[in-house]
Amino acid sequence: MRRLILSTALAAALVGPIPQHAGAQPAKGAPAALERARETMSNRFRDTKLTGDPDRDFAELLIASYEETLFLAKTQLDYGGDRQLRELAQKIQDEQQAKIDALKQWQVRSREAGYRPQPNQTPSGEGPLDRRAKGDPAQGQPETPPAEKAAPQPAPQATPSNAPLVAGTVKKVDDAAGKVTLDHETIPNIGMDAMTMAYKVQDPAMLKGLRPGERVRFSADRVNGSIAVTRIQKAK
């Protein structure tokens, strides 16, 4: 028995202390890095200077929001060990950087002398709430009694558009709502980033024959103040 105890003690001395599981302790430097990320994220919005122009301020604050998320994702990539969270952080880093680049490009364009807003775009500072605050008579008019309301107008017919054709994939077709959900590339004429989004179609007849999963080419533009698909065709 004594020999067994001595053998066990000797083995323990040679092997040394058993290390803890690698995931049980945070990586060295992680607490300080996360504290910096939290401090940066809490101060960024507070320190962003507003110009009073709603478009410019929206872009500036959105960039700040994306950059904060980017900073947090980088911290996870530097110190995190969980594969699923690292993949999520990498996805955030890839997607947010593209959005930041698009917003900064808009900021550059908007400062150019010849910059003009998109067609049919409401001028900055002239949104519905701005008009109401300025006492726009149209905002204060009582609603027309039902009996005096004009008869409903038929849906506008699709007309040829100069908007470029953009590649996309049909995700959903909603005939009742007159909408189609598309996973699409950047739509340059309206400044829309690549994304998956549901759009109204200018003519409900465009939805006929469309099926989820089909590759299409389409154009979109602002119609009566809203973005709508003005043309869509199956990709060849």
C-alpha positions as CSV (number, residue, x, y, z in Angstrom):
1,M,0.0,0.0,0.0
2,R,2.8,2.4,0.9
3,R,4.6,1.6,-2.3
4,L,1.4,2.4,-4.3
5,I,1.0,5.8,-2.5
6,L,4.7,6.6,-3.3
7,S,4.3,5.6,-6.9
8,T,1.2,7.8,-7.3
9,A,2.9,10.8,-5.7
10,L,5.9,10.4,-8.0
11,A,3.7,10.2,-11.1
12,A,1.9,13.4,-10.0
13,A,5.2,15.2,-9.5
14,L,6.5,14.2,-13.0
15,V,3.2,15.1,-14.8
16,G,2.6,18.4,-13.0
17,P,-0.7,20.1,-12.4
18,I,-3.5,19.0,-14.8
19,P,-4.4,22.0,-17.0
20,Q,-7.9,23.4,-17.1
21,H,-10.0,23.1,-20.3
22,A,-8.9,25.7,-22.8
23,G,-12.4,27.2,-22.9
24,A,-12.8,27.6,-19.2
25,Q,-10.6,30.7,-19.0
26,P,-11.0,33.8,-21.3
27,A,-8.1,34.5,-23.6
28,K,-5.4,36.8,-22.2
29,G,-6.3,40.4,-22.9
30,A,-10.0,39.7,-23.8
31,P,-11.5,41.5,-20.7
32,A,-9.6,44.7,-21.5
33,A,-10.5,44.5,-25.2
34,L,-14.2,44.0,-24.5
35,E,-14.1,46.9,-22.0
36,R,-12.6,49.1,-24.7
37,A,-15.3,48.0,-27.2
38,R,-18.0,48.8,-24.7
39,E,-16.6,52.2,-23.9
40,T,-16.2,53.0,-27.6
41,M,-19.7,51.9,-28.4
42,S,-21.2,54.0,-25.5
43,N,-19.3,57.2,-26.5
44,R,-19.6,57.1,-30.2
45,F,-23.2,58.3,-30.6
46,R,-22.7,60.9,-27.9
47,D,-19.6,62.3,-29.6
48,T,-21.1,62.4,-33.2
49,K,-21.8,66.0,-34.2
50,L,-25.1,66.6,-35.9
51,T,-25.5,69.1,-38.7
52,G,-29.3,69.6,-38.7
53,D,-29.6,68.0,-42.1
54,P,-31.6,64.8,-41.6
55,D,-30.0,62.9,-44.5
56,R,-26.5,63.7,-43.5
57,D,-27.1,63.1,-39.9
58,F,-28.8,59.7,-40.6
59,A,-25.8,58.6,-42.7
60,E,-23.3,59.7,-40.0
61,L,-25.2,58.0,-37.2
62,L,-25.7,54.8,-39.3
63,I,-22.0,54.7,-40.1
64,A,-21.2,55.1,-36.3
65,S,-23.6,52.2,-35.5
66,Y,-22.0,49.9,-38.2
67,E,-18.5,50.8,-37.1
68,E,-19.3,50.0,-33.4
69,T,-20.6,46.6,-34.4
70,L,-17.5,46.1,-36.6
71,F,-15.3,46.9,-33.6
72,L,-17.1,44.4,-31.5
73,A,-16.9,41.7,-34.2
74,K,-13.2,42.3,-34.5
75,T,-12.8,41.8,-30.8
76,Q,-14.5,38.4,-31.1
77,L,-12.3,37.4,-34.0
78,D,-9.2,38.4,-32.0
79,Y,-10.0,36.7,-28.8
80,G,-13.1,34.4,-29.2
81,G,-12.8,30.7,-29.5
82,D,-16.4,29.5,-30.3
83,R,-16.6,28.6,-34.0
84,Q,-20.2,29.6,-34.5
85,L,-19.6,33.0,-32.9
86,R,-16.5,33.5,-34.9
87,E,-18.3,32.8,-38.1
88,L,-21.0,35.2,-37.1
89,A,-18.4,37.9,-36.3
90,Q,-16.7,37.3,-39.7
91,K,-20.1,37.7,-41.5
92,I,-20.8,40.9,-39.6
93,Q,-17.3,42.2,-40.5
94,D,-17.8,41.5,-44.2
95,E,-21.3,42.8,-44.5
96,Q,-21.0,45.9,-42.3
97,Q,-17.8,47.1,-44.0
98,A,-19.6,47.0,-47.4
99,K,-22.5,49.1,-45.9
100,I,-20.0,51.6,-44.4
101,D,-18.2,52.0,-47.8
102,A,-21.6,52.6,-49.6
103,L,-22.6,55.3,-47.0
104,K,-19.2,57.0,-47.2
105,Q,-19.5,57.1,-51.0
106,W,-22.8,58.8,-50.6
107,Q,-21.3,61.3,-48.3
108,V,-18.7,62.1,-50.8
109,R,-21.2,62.4,-53.7
110,S,-23.6,64.6,-51.6
111,R,-20.8,67.2,-51.0
112,E,-20.1,67.6,-54.7
113,A,-21.2,70.8,-56.3
114,G,-23.3,69.1,-59.0
115,Y,-25.0,66.6,-56.7
116,R,-28.7,66.1,-57.3
117,P,-31.1,63.9,-55.3
118,Q,-32.7,60.9,-56.9
119,P,-35.7,61.5,-59.1
120,N,-39.0,62.1,-57.2
121,Q,-37.0,62.3,-54.0
122,T,-38.4,64.5,-51.2
123,P,-36.0,67.3,-50.5
124,S,-34.1,67.1,-47.2
125,G,-36.1,68.6,-44.4
126,E,-39.3,68.4,-46.3
127,G,-40.7,65.1,-45.0
128,P,-44.3,64.8,-43.7
129,L,-43.5,65.7,-40.1
130,D,-41.5,68.8,-41.3
131,R,-44.4,70.0,-43.4
132,R,-46.8,69.5,-40.4
133,A,-44.4,71.4,-38.1
134,K,-44.4,74.3,-40.6
135,G,-48.2,74.4,-40.7
136,D,-48.6,73.1,-44.2
137,P,-52.3,73.7,-45.1
138,A,-52.5,70.4,-46.8
139,Q,-51.7,68.6,-43.5
140,G,-54.5,70.4,-41.6
141,Q,-57.3,69.8,-44.2
142,P,-60.1,67.7,-42.8
143,E,-60.5,64.3,-44.5
144,T,-63.0,64.3,-47.4
145,P,-66.3,62.7,-46.4
146,P,-66.6,59.2,-47.8
147,A,-69.4,60.2,-50.2
148,E,-67.2,62.9,-51.8
149,K,-64.1,60.8,-52.2
150,A,-63.0,60.2,-55.8
151,A,-63.6,56.9,-57.3
152,P,-60.6,54.5,-56.9
153,Q,-58.1,54.8,-59.8
154,P,-56.9,51.7,-61.6
155,A,-53.4,50.6,-61.0
156,P,-50.8,52.5,-63.1
157,Q,-49.8,50.6,-66.2
158,A,-46.2,49.6,-66.5
159,T,-44.2,51.9,-68.6
160,P,-40.7,51.5,-70.1
161,S,-38.0,52.6,-67.6
162,N,-34.5,53.8,-68.2
163,A,-33.5,52.2,-64.9
164,P,-30.8,49.5,-65.3
165,L,-31.6,45.8,-65.1
166,V,-30.3,44.2,-61.9
167,A,-29.8,40.4,-61.3
168,G,-31.8,38.8,-58.5
169,T,-33.5,35.7,-57.3
170,V,-37.2,35.4,-56.5
171,K,-37.7,34.4,-52.8
172,K,-41.5,34.9,-52.5
173,V,-44.4,36.0,-54.6
174,D,-47.4,37.7,-52.9
175,D,-50.1,38.1,-55.5
176,A,-52.6,39.4,-53.0
177,A,-50.3,42.3,-51.8
178,G,-48.9,42.8,-55.3
179,K,-45.3,42.2,-54.0
180,V,-42.3,40.1,-54.8
181,T,-39.4,39.4,-52.4
182,L,-36.1,39.5,-54.2
183,D,-32.5,38.7,-53.2
184,H,-30.7,41.1,-55.4
185,E,-27.5,42.9,-56.3
186,T,-27.0,46.7,-55.8
187,I,-29.6,48.9,-57.5
188,P,-27.5,51.9,-58.5
189,N,-30.1,54.3,-59.7
190,I,-31.9,54.4,-56.3
191,G,-28.8,53.8,-54.1
192,M,-30.1,50.5,-52.7
193,D,-27.5,48.0,-51.4
194,A,-27.5,44.3,-52.3
195,M,-30.1,42.7,-49.9
196,T,-33.2,40.6,-49.7
197,M,-36.3,42.8,-49.7
198,A,-40.0,42.7,-50.6
199,Y,-41.0,45.2,-53.4
200,K,-44.4,46.4,-54.8
201,V,-44.7,45.9,-58.5
202,Q,-45.9,48.7,-60.7
203,D,-48.2,46.3,-62.5
204,P,-49.6,43.2,-60.7
205,A,-49.5,41.4,-64.0
206,M,-45.7,41.3,-63.7
207,L,-46.1,38.6,-61.0
208,K,-47.7,36.1,-63.4
209,G,-45.5,33.1,-63.9
210,L,-42.9,34.0,-61.3
211,R,-41.9,31.2,-58.9
212,P,-39.6,31.2,-55.8
213,G,-36.1,30.2,-56.7
214,E,-36.2,31.7,-60.3
215,R,-33.3,33.9,-61.4
216,V,-34.6,37.2,-62.8
217,R,-33.4,40.6,-64.1
218,F,-35.4,43.6,-62.9
219,S,-35.4,47.3,-62.6
220,A,-36.8,49.4,-59.8
221,D,-37.4,53.1,-59.4
222,R,-39.3,55.5,-57.2
223,V,-42.9,55.7,-58.3
224,N,-45.2,58.2,-56.6
225,G,-42.6,58.5,-53.8
226,S,-42.2,54.8,-53.2
227,I,-39.8,52.2,-54.6
228,A,-41.5,49.8,-57.0
229,V,-40.4,47.2,-59.5
230,T,-41.0,48.7,-62.9
231,R,-39.8,45.8,-65.0
232,I,-39.0,42.2,-64.4
233,Q,-38.0,39.3,-66.7
234,K,-36.7,35.8,-66.2
235,A,-32.9,35.5,-66.6
236,K,-31.7,33.7,-69.7
